[in-house]
Amino acid sequence: MTRKNIQYSVAFQRQVVGEYEAGCSLADLRRKYGINGGGTIQRWIQKYAKEGMRNGLVRIQTAEEASQVKKLQGQIKELEQALARVTLENLKLESIVEELSGEEGADRWKKNAAPSSLGSTKKRRDKRVSGE
């Protein structure tokens, strides 16, 4: 079995690299052009691409930046936990209000209803004093 050594023109290689940079995947490009070599297109990308391989991410941080990132991630976690607690407390209070509104009348406990004023407090106090 003989192996064919195909040589591609520089213009063709640059065209394939351009399609890669436009968003095509390596597998799609291999299929589209019938390129069997596993590393062929990668070598072209390293040679001709403006930014190299898309999946190569290099992050450079100072020690201070890294500690700041960790600190901020910790704060995010704390805030997420606080939000969860407040959300649960809110649900709890809403269910209590809903239950009470069924027992004592919906108008009295609605969120947008005006709070009972001094008049209702005075009436209750008067009933206690008079012994009713």
C-alpha positions in Angstrom: 0.0 0.0 0.0 1.5 3.3 -1.0 0.9 6.5 0.7 0.2 9.6 -1.5 2.1 12.7 -0.5 -0.1 15.6 -1.6 1.3 19.1 -1.8 -1.2 21.9 -1.5 -0.5 25.4 -2.8 0.1 28.3 -0.4 -3.0 30.0 -1.8 -5.1 26.9 -1.0 -3.6 26.6 2.5 -4.4 30.3 3.2 -7.9 29.8 1.9 -8.5 26.9 4.3 -7.0 28.9 7.2 -9.2 31.8 6.3 -12.3 29.6 6.6 -11.0 28.3 9.9 -10.7 31.8 11.2 -14.2 32.5 9.9 -15.5 29.8 12.2 -15.4 26.5 10.4 -14.3 23.5 12.5 -11.2 21.5 11.6 -13.3 18.4 11.1 -15.6 20.2 8.6 -12.6 21.5 6.7 -11.0 18.1 6.5 -14.2 16.6 5.1 -14.9 19.5 2.7 -11.5 19.3 1.1 -10.7 15.7 1.7 -7.6 16.4 3.8 -6.7 13.2 5.6 -3.6 14.3 7.6 -4.6 14.9 11.2 -2.2 17.8 11.8 -2.0 19.2 8.3 -4.5 22.0 8.9 -3.2 22.8 12.4 0.3 23.3 10.9 -1.2 25.7 8.3 -3.0 27.6 11.0 0.2 28.0 13.0 2.0 29.1 9.9 -0.6 31.5 8.3 -3.2 32.4 10.9 -3.5 35.9 12.2 -4.1 34.7 15.8 -3.0 31.1 15.8 -5.2 28.3 17.1 -8.6 29.5 18.3 -8.7 27.1 21.2 -5.3 28.1 22.6 -6.0 30.5 25.6 -3.1 32.0 27.5 -3.8 33.9 30.6 -1.1 35.9 32.3 -1.8 37.3 35.8 0.3 38.7 38.5 0.0 37.2 42.0 -2.0 40.2 43.1 -4.5 39.8 40.2 -4.9 36.1 41.0 -5.6 36.9 44.6 -8.1 39.6 43.6 -9.9 37.1 41.3 -10.2 34.6 44.2 -11.4 37.3 46.5 -14.1 38.4 44.0 -15.1 34.8 43.4 -15.6 34.4 47.2 -17.7 37.5 47.3 -19.8 36.3 44.5 -20.4 33.0 46.3 -21.4 34.8 49.5 -23.8 37.1 47.6 -25.4 34.1 45.8 -25.9 32.4 49.2 -27.4 35.6 50.7 -29.7 36.0 47.8 -30.9 32.4 48.2 -31.6 33.0 51.9 -33.5 36.2 51.2 -35.5 34.5 48.4 -36.4 31.7 50.8 -37.4 34.2 53.5 -39.5 36.1 51.0 -41.3 32.9 49.9 -41.9 32.0 53.6 -43.4 35.5 54.3 -45.5 35.4 51.2 -47.0 32.0 52.2 -47.7 33.4 55.7 -49.4 36.4 54.2 -51.4 34.2 51.9 -52.5 31.9 54.8 -53.4 34.9 56.9 -55.3 36.6 54.1 -57.5 33.5 53.9 -58.2 33.5 57.7 -58.8 37.2 58.2 -59.9 38.6 54.9 -58.0 39.3 51.8 -58.3 43.1 51.8 -56.5 43.4 55.1 -53.3 41.6 54.1 -52.9 42.6 50.4 -49.6 44.1 49.6 -51.0 47.3 48.1 -53.7 47.8 50.7 -53.2 50.8 53.1 -52.2 49.6 56.5 -54.9 49.8 59.1 -54.6 53.1 60.9 -55.0 54.3 64.4 -58.8 53.9 64.1 -58.7 50.1 64.2 -56.2 50.1 67.0 -58.4 52.5 68.9 -61.4 50.2 68.4 -59.6 47.2 69.7 -58.4 49.1 72.7 -61.9 50.4 73.4 -63.3 46.9 73.3 -60.7 45.7 75.8 -61.4 48.6 78.1 -65.2 48.2 78.0 -65.0 44.5 78.5 -66.6 43.3 75.3 
